Amino acid sequence: MSETAAATILVVEDEEAIAEGLRFNLERKGYRVDLAADGQQALNRVASHRFDLILLDVRLPKVDGFEVCQRLRRDNNFTPILILTARNQADDIVHGLQVGADDYVVKPFDLAELLARIEGLLRRQGWKRDPESNGNEEEAPELGRVPFGEYWVDFRSWQAKTRDGVQELSRKEMAVMKIFVTRPNQVITRRELLAEVWELPNHPNTRVVDNVIVALRKAFEENSWRPHHIHSVRGVGYRFVF
């Protein structure tokens, strides 16, 4: 059993068949699994138990998934959250990332991809907790606060000064910004970002990368069509400029 396989996962899903299917497959991988059938139940579970990761549906009774995510982050709970959603519109995905989700998978999802995303999030969470870890995505306290233009990102607090004031960034947003600020003026391909941040180097869909870029531009660019810092390199990827 791997180190991440001992983790405890909260599955928040109101469709019983999907919830039980997720429980079955996660327990086969060695994870401990708890279930919540609505958003309020999820908040109650998190208040009384420690989880290593939350799989969170969006369309939930009582309190929807976006609100659950937002409340947890507002209460300084930074348990990794992976949103499961049937909403595949870019605005919905960006909104999920903005309220604090770390990643998302669109329904109907591929089980192997979902398990890979879970393992990647848990591994990076382990690196963050362990100062002796050799992981490099979130282990960068030496960067401290990095200013650019009117803004800054603080890799110690996971906060950033954005157009809307000081806010917490998600793990994916922080990971992408770390790559950008340590490799300024370089062309960084979508495939590189997919491999380094999502650990999915051969995944055919790079839209997940573009959605995080949209969120970062909303945070740091006055005009996303004429960005000062996060530039598109057509057909290739992105270039970050201080």
Secondary structure, DSSP 8 states (H G I E B T S, - for coil): --SGGG-EEEEE-S-HHHHHHHHHHHHHTT-EEEEESSHHHHHHHHHHS--SEEEEESS-SSS-HHHHHHHHHHTT----EEEEES---HHHHHHHHHTT-SEEEESS--HHHHHHHHHHHHHHHHHHH-TT----SS--GGG-EEEETTEEEETTTTEEEETTEEEE--HHHHHHHHHHHHSTT-EEEHHHHHHHHSS-TT-S--HHHHHHHHHHHHHH-S-TTS-SSEEEETTTEEEE--
